[in-house]
């Protein structure tokens, strides 16, 4: 027997629990986690936009601010969409568990177990990439400082290195540097965890839908194999029709459960698509400006990492969506 939550979605469950989004938990601690995550993310967006109060609102400043602020706004939208659709996610997981409970054939069970293994691999890989991302950002300026000390270039002082961690347009950058680093670091960590937790959850569900399509193809192949037998009988014909009915049934359940899972995310995904394209454009523009005017190459790092994050997000969803389409089409090819 397969337990979906503990065997296949365990890492996803841990990630979602850390940010208060696991649909099977609804305690006071979860409500506090939700409030804390929302407060950190929204305050990060507000803080970045607050620079317009004290600075002249120029086109260059607007582009600089929104190139980073829009990413955190995407985190807010993603977090809120999962918070609103907690019940839908719970129903979808329950339905997936019910489908797995009905499986009796060993090969069909193995197909779903392989989906669970693929889910864990994707989740572990993305968690490792996020951890590396969080380590590279703060360590790189200190590596530059160590390089400076060893070669005695005297270009990077320790105070300059610390200031490198904060974009130049941030309000109060000179007076509240450590507080800003703490707040920005918390926002990046929470935002990265939200991205990993929600993205891997969606991809994991798509992988399991692909598993159900594989089972449907397998059942059709069994029905065809029965039909190809020379000693055709009423019993064999009955077995063939039964396999076809079971194949159609699990295909219908796979489509229905996937539509249910993503039904609440259509509007948020559309908004994220628009904001994502705009964010990519702004960050590409900022990188071109930094290179053109010969500014410190470290200024490119923030924009480069944002571009990598968005491309990874889009690529993984497109890859999962294409895999879903291919497995669905394979059923009709088998027929």
C-alpha positions as CSV (number, residue, x, y, z in Angstrom):
1,X,0.0,0.0,0.0
2,X,1.3,3.5,-0.9
3,X,0.9,6.4,1.6
4,X,1.2,9.4,-0.7
5,X,1.9,12.0,2.0
6,X,4.6,10.2,4.0
7,X,6.3,8.3,1.1
8,X,6.0,10.6,-2.0
9,X,5.3,14.1,-0.7
10,X,7.3,14.0,2.6
11,X,9.9,16.6,1.5
12,X,7.2,18.8,0.0
13,X,5.2,18.5,3.3
14,X,8.2,19.6,5.3
15,X,8.8,22.6,3.0
16,X,5.2,23.7,3.1
17,X,5.0,23.2,6.9
18,X,7.9,25.6,7.3
19,X,6.0,28.4,5.7
20,X,2.6,27.4,7.1
21,X,1.0,26.2,3.9
22,X,0.6,22.4,4.5
23,X,-3.2,21.9,4.1
24,X,-3.5,19.2,6.7
25,X,-2.3,21.6,9.5
26,X,-4.4,24.5,10.7
27,X,-3.2,25.4,14.2
28,X,-2.4,28.7,15.9
29,X,1.3,28.1,15.0
30,X,0.3,27.8,11.3
31,X,-1.6,31.1,11.5
32,X,1.4,32.7,13.1
33,X,3.7,31.4,10.4
34,X,1.4,32.7,7.7
35,X,1.3,36.1,9.4
36,X,5.1,36.2,9.8
37,X,5.8,35.2,6.2
38,X,3.2,37.8,4.9
39,X,4.6,40.5,7.1
40,X,8.2,39.9,6.1
41,X,7.4,39.8,2.3
42,X,5.0,42.7,2.2
43,X,7.3,44.8,4.4
44,X,10.2,44.0,2.0
45,X,8.1,45.3,-1.0
46,X,7.0,48.4,1.0
47,X,10.6,49.1,2.1
48,X,11.9,49.0,-1.4
49,X,9.2,51.3,-2.7
50,X,9.8,53.7,0.2
51,X,12.8,55.1,-1.6
52,X,10.5,57.2,-3.7
53,X,9.6,59.2,-0.7
54,X,13.1,60.5,-0.1
55,X,14.6,60.4,-3.6
56,X,13.7,62.1,-6.8
57,X,11.4,59.8,-8.9
58,X,13.5,59.3,-12.1
59,X,13.1,56.7,-14.8
60,X,16.4,55.2,-13.9
61,X,15.4,54.9,-10.2
62,X,12.0,53.4,-11.0
63,X,13.7,50.7,-13.2
64,X,16.3,49.9,-10.5
65,X,13.7,49.6,-7.7
66,X,11.1,47.5,-9.6
67,X,13.8,45.2,-11.1
68,X,14.1,43.7,-7.5
69,X,10.8,44.7,-5.8
70,X,8.7,42.8,-8.5
71,X,10.4,39.5,-7.5
72,X,9.3,39.9,-3.9
73,X,5.8,40.9,-5.2
74,X,5.8,37.6,-7.1
75,X,6.6,35.8,-3.9
76,X,3.6,37.4,-2.2
77,X,1.3,36.4,-5.0
78,X,2.6,32.8,-5.1
79,X,2.3,32.5,-1.3
80,X,-1.2,34.0,-1.2
81,X,-2.5,31.7,-4.1
82,X,-1.4,28.6,-2.2
83,X,-2.8,30.0,1.1
84,X,-6.2,30.5,-0.6
85,X,-6.2,27.1,-2.3
86,X,-5.2,25.0,0.7
87,X,-8.5,23.1,0.7
88,X,-8.3,22.4,-3.0
89,X,-4.7,21.0,-2.5
90,X,-6.0,18.8,0.4
91,X,-8.9,17.4,-1.7
92,X,-6.5,16.7,-4.6
93,X,-4.1,14.8,-2.4
94,X,-6.9,12.8,-0.8
95,X,-8.2,11.9,-4.3
96,X,-4.7,10.9,-5.3
97,X,-4.4,8.7,-2.2
98,X,-7.8,7.1,-3.1
99,X,-6.6,6.3,-6.6
100,X,-3.4,4.7,-5.2
101,X,-5.4,2.6,-2.7
102,X,-7.4,1.1,-5.6
103,X,-4.2,-0.2,-7.4
104,X,-3.7,-3.9,-7.1
105,X,-1.4,-4.8,-10.0
106,X,2.3,-4.8,-8.9
107,X,3.5,-3.1,-12.1
108,X,0.9,-0.3,-11.6
109,X,2.1,0.2,-8.0
110,X,5.7,0.3,-9.2
111,X,4.8,3.0,-11.7
112,X,3.4,5.2,-8.9
113,X,6.4,4.4,-6.7
114,X,8.7,5.6,-9.5
115,X,6.7,8.8,-9.6
116,X,7.4,9.2,-5.9
117,X,11.1,8.7,-6.5
118,X,11.2,11.3,-9.3
119,X,9.3,13.7,-7.0
120,X,11.9,13.3,-4.2
121,X,14.8,13.8,-6.7
122,X,13.3,17.0,-8.1
123,X,12.7,18.3,-4.6
124,X,16.1,17.5,-3.3
125,X,17.8,19.1,-6.3
126,X,15.9,22.3,-6.1
127,X,16.4,22.5,-2.3
128,X,20.2,22.1,-2.9
129,X,20.1,24.8,-5.6
130,X,18.3,27.2,-3.2
131,X,20.8,26.5,-0.4
132,X,23.7,27.2,-2.7
133,X,22.0,30.3,-3.9
134,X,21.6,31.5,-0.3
135,X,25.3,30.8,0.5
136,X,26.8,32.3,-2.7
137,X,25.1,35.7,-2.2
138,X,26.6,36.6,1.2
139,X,29.9,34.8,0.7
140,X,31.0,36.3,-2.7
141,X,31.9,39.7,-1.4
142,X,34.0,38.2,1.4
143,X,35.8,36.0,-1.1
144,X,36.6,39.2,-3.0
145,X,37.9,40.7,0.3
146,X,40.1,37.6,0.9
147,X,41.3,37.8,-2.7
148,X,42.1,41.5,-2.1
149,X,44.0,40.8,1.1
150,X,46.1,38.0,-0.4
151,X,47.1,40.0,-3.5
152,X,47.3,43.3,-1.5
153,X,45.2,45.2,-4.1
154,X,43.5,47.3,-1.4
155,X,40.4,47.7,-3.5
156,X,37.9,46.0,-1.2
157,X,37.8,47.2,2.4
158,X,35.7,45.2,4.9
159,X,33.1,48.0,5.2
160,X,32.8,48.2,1.4
161,X,32.3,44.4,1.4
162,X,29.4,44.6,3.8
163,X,27.8,47.4,1.8
164,X,28.1,45.1,-1.3
165,X,25.4,42.9,0.2
166,X,22.8,45.7,-0.2
167,X,21.8,47.3,-3.5
168,X,22.8,51.0,-3.7
169,X,19.3,52.4,-4.0
170,X,18.1,50.8,-0.7
171,X,16.8,53.4,1.8
172,X,19.0,53.9,4.9
173,X,21.8,51.8,3.5
174,X,24.5,53.7,5.3
175,X,22.9,54.0,8.7
176,X,21.0,50.7,9.2
177,X,23.2,48.3,7.3
178,X,22.9,45.3,9.6
179,X,19.2,45.7,10.2
180,X,18.7,45.9,6.4
181,X,20.9,42.8,5.9
182,X,18.8,40.9,8.4
183,X,15.5,41.9,6.9
184,X,16.6,41.4,3.3
185,X,18.2,38.0,4.2
186,X,15.0,36.9,5.9
187,X,12.9,38.0,2.9
188,X,15.2,36.2,0.4
189,X,15.2,33.0,2.5
190,X,11.4,33.0,2.9
191,X,10.9,33.9,-0.7
192,X,13.2,31.1,-1.9
193,X,11.5,28.6,0.3
194,X,8.1,29.7,-1.0
195,X,9.3,29.3,-4.5
196,X,10.8,25.8,-3.9
197,X,7.8,24.5,-1.8
198,X,5.1,25.6,-4.2
199,X,6.9,24.8,-7.4
200,X,7.9,21.3,-6.3
201,X,4.4,20.6,-5.0
202,X,2.9,21.5,-8.4
203,X,5.5,19.5,-10.3
204,X,5.1,16.5,-8.0
205,X,1.4,16.5,-8.7
206,X,1.9,16.6,-12.4
207,X,4.4,13.7,-12.1
208,X,1.8,11.6,-10.4
209,X,-0.7,12.5,-13.1
210,X,1.8,11.3,-15.6
211,X,2.1,8.1,-13.6
212,X,-1.7,7.6,-13.9
213,X,-1.4,8.1,-17.7
214,X,1.3,5.4,-17.8
215,X,-1.0,3.1,-15.9
216,X,-3.8,3.8,-18.4
217,X,-1.4,3.0,-21.3
218,X,-0.3,-0.2,-19.5
219,X,-4.0,-1.3,-19.1
220,X,-4.7,-0.6,-22.8
221,X,-1.6,-2.7,-23.7
222,X,-2.9,-5.5,-21.5
223,X,-6.3,-5.3,-23.3
224,X,-4.6,-5.4,-26.7
225,X,-2.5,-8.4,-25.6
226,X,-5.7,-10.2,-24.6
227,X,-7.4,-9.4,-27.9
228,X,-4.4,-10.8,-29.8
229,X,-4.8,-14.2,-28.3
230,X,-5.7,-16.9,-30.8
231,X,-8.0,-18.8,-28.4
232,X,-10.6,-16.0,-28.3
233,X,-13.4,-16.6,-25.9
234,X,-16.2,-14.8,-24.1
235,X,-14.1,-14.7,-20.9
236,X,-11.1,-13.1,-22.8
237,X,-13.4,-10.6,-24.4
238,X,-14.8,-9.7,-21.0
239,X,-11.3,-9.3,-19.6
240,X,-10.3,-7.1,-22.5
241,X,-13.3,-4.8,-22.1
242,X,-12.7,-4.6,-18.3
243,X,-9.1,-3.5,-18.9
244,X,-10.2,-0.8,-21.4
245,X,-12.8,0.4,-18.9
246,X,-10.2,0.6,-16.1
247,X,-7.8,2.4,-18.4
248,X,-10.5,5.0,-19.4
249,X,-11.4,5.3,-15.7
250,X,-7.9,6.1,-14.4
251,X,-7.3,8.5,-17.3
252,X,-10.5,10.3,-16.4
253,X,-9.5,10.5,-12.8
254,X,-6.0,11.8,-13.7
255,X,-7.5,14.6,-15.8
256,X,-10.2,15.4,-13.2
257,X,-7.7,15.5,-10.3
258,X,-5.2,17.6,-12.2
259,X,-7.9,20.1,-13.3
260,X,-9.1,20.3,-9.7
261,X,-5.5,20.9,-8.4
262,X,-4.7,23.7,-10.8
263,X,-8.3,25.2,-10.9
264,X,-7.5,27.8,-8.2
265,X,-4.2,28.9,-9.7
266,X,-5.2,30.1,-13.1
267,X,-5.6,33.8,-12.3
268,X,-2.4,33.9,-10.1
269,X,-0.4,32.1,-12.8
270,X,-1.6,34.6,-15.4
271,X,-0.5,37.6,-13.2
272,X,2.8,35.9,-12.4
273,X,3.4,35.4,-16.1
274,X,3.0,39.1,-16.8
275,X,5.1,40.2,-13.8
276,X,7.7,37.5,-14.5
277,X,8.3,38.8,-18.1
278,X,8.4,42.4,-16.9
279,X,10.9,41.4,-14.1
280,X,13.1,39.6,-16.6
281,X,13.1,42.6,-19.0
282,X,14.0,45.0,-16.2
283,X,16.9,42.9,-14.9
284,X,18.3,42.3,-18.4
285,X,18.2,46.1,-18.9
286,X,20.0,46.7,-15.5
287,X,22.7,44.2,-16.4
288,X,23.3,45.9,-19.8
289,X,23.5,49.3,-18.0
290,X,26.0,48.1,-15.5
291,X,28.2,46.6,-18.2
292,X,27.8,49.6,-20.5
293,X,28.9,52.2,-17.8
294,X,31.6,50.0,-16.4
295,X,30.2,49.8,-12.9
296,X,31.2,47.1,-10.3
297,X,30.5,43.7,-11.7
298,X,29.2,42.6,-8.3
299,X,26.1,44.8,-8.9
300,X,25.2,42.4,-11.7
301,X,24.9,39.5,-9.2
302,X,21.5,40.3,-7.8
303,X,20.0,40.8,-11.3
304,X,21.7,37.7,-12.6
305,X,20.4,35.5,-9.8
306,X,16.9,36.9,-10.3
307,X,17.0,36.0,-14.0
308,X,18.3,32.5,-13.1
309,X,15.4,32.0,-10.6
310,X,12.7,33.1,-13.0
311,X,14.1,31.0,-15.9
312,X,14.4,28.0,-13.6
313,X,10.8,28.5,-12.5
314,X,9.5,28.8,-16.1
315,X,11.6,26.0,-17.4
316,X,10.5,23.5,-14.7
317,X,6.8,24.3,-15.2
318,X,7.1,24.1,-19.0
319,X,9.1,20.8,-18.7
320,X,6.4,19.3,-16.4
321,X,3.6,20.6,-18.6
322,X,5.3,19.1,-21.7
323,X,5.8,15.8,-19.9
324,X,2.1,15.8,-18.9
325,X,1.1,16.4,-22.6
326,X,3.4,13.7,-23.9
327,X,2.1,11.0,-21.5
328,X,-1.5,12.0,-22.3
329,X,-0.8,11.7,-26.1
330,X,1.0,8.3,-25.5
331,X,-2.3,6.8,-24.4
332,X,-3.9,7.6,-27.7
333,X,-0.8,6.4,-29.6
334,X,-1.1,3.1,-27.7
335,X,-4.8,2.8,-28.7
